[in-house]
Amino acid sequence: MATYKVKKKVKVPVKVLKKTSPKKIKVILKDTNKSNIKKLLKPIAGKGKVTLPEPDKNIRYRPSKRLKSVLANPLNLYSANLGYNRGKRALTFAFINNVFASMTGNSNFETPSPAISDIKDEIALYRTARGNKNTGAAKQCYVNILYMMKQLGNYVANECGNDPVVFASSSFIPNKAKGGKSKEIAQAKIKKVKDTKRSGEAKAFVIALLGAQWYKGYWIDTEDETATKHYTKGCKGIKHLFKGLPVGKKLLLFVCGSGPLGDGDWSLGFPWMPR
């Protein structure tokens, strides 16, 4: 005769948790929109202390897009030392004021770019934001000021004629720059070509050329009687990407090096049929 075990239900005592006092409730809101904060505060009104969010310290501020950039000439022998922006802000502004005093009325730098008046306006906005305790706006203005001073240093490097004495007359400290490679560029040579994962694209591997800072390219259709040149976007590396190639057509790919002294000779046509 079979026997069966009967399971008995045993009541387990449940520990009652004490309710937290409403005074100790702390609510942190991540949404910084004022209208959204008001909506979120309604259901918890009177149920404890509410802490509004502080500005995020991890935000990385970038220069405003409205600011003008000044490209440094690759043949410059000197560049502006930027060590002034790594110290205390009081010392940074003291250095900036010294630069303003040295460049005002300086015949070597008649049309500063960006204008000194524009930088002074940005400094005024920075001080106003600090006075209003608007930390975010103050940080953005300070980043803009440093960016504008960097562009002003590029302007000085371009206008000094590679003369360190003239450079120093602006109160910027001249550093020896690497400068562009002022060598004549030889004829380019395509080592090999490979397909990419996308149809109608090919990547040409070019042998590195002395003096070349970037590479240009174009392709032609061998069946096109006019031999129209289809130019591609330049690239800095030795891997040149050709896009928008006609699939199944016999093409010739060309590449040349480019630098401060101009372009080198174009390579011989590399035969290729895109997939």
Number of C-alpha atoms within 10 A of each C-alpha: 2 3 5 5 5 6 6 6 6 6 6 6 6 6 6 6 6 6 6 8 9 11 10 10 11 12 15 11 15 11 12 12 8 9 9 11 14 10 10 13 13 9 9 12 10 11 14 14 15 15 10 13 12 10 11 9 7 6 8 9 14 12 15 12 8 7 14 12 16 16 10 17 16 15 16 20 19 24 26 23 14 15 9 17 18 9 9 9 12 9 13 16 15 11 16 21 13 14 20 16 13 16 20 14 10 13 8 16 19 11 13 17 20 19 11 17 11 14 21 15 11 17 18 13 17 23 14 14 18 15 11 11 11 13 14 15 17 20 17 19 23 19 18 23 24 18 19 24 21 20 22 23 27 21 23 28 26 21 18 19 14 17 14 17 10 18 25 16 17 22 18 24 17 23 15 12 14 12 15 17 16 15 14 17 22 18 15 22 22 21 10 12 18 13 17 15 8 10 14 17 18 24 16 22 18 21 14 17 21 14 21 27 18 18 24 20 22 19 22 20 21 14 10 9 7 9 11 12 14 14 15 16 12 18 15 13 14 19 18 23 21 22 16 13 19 15 13 11 14 14 21 17 22 22 28 25 31 23 20 18 15 13 19 21 14 17 18 15 16 17 15 18 16 18 15
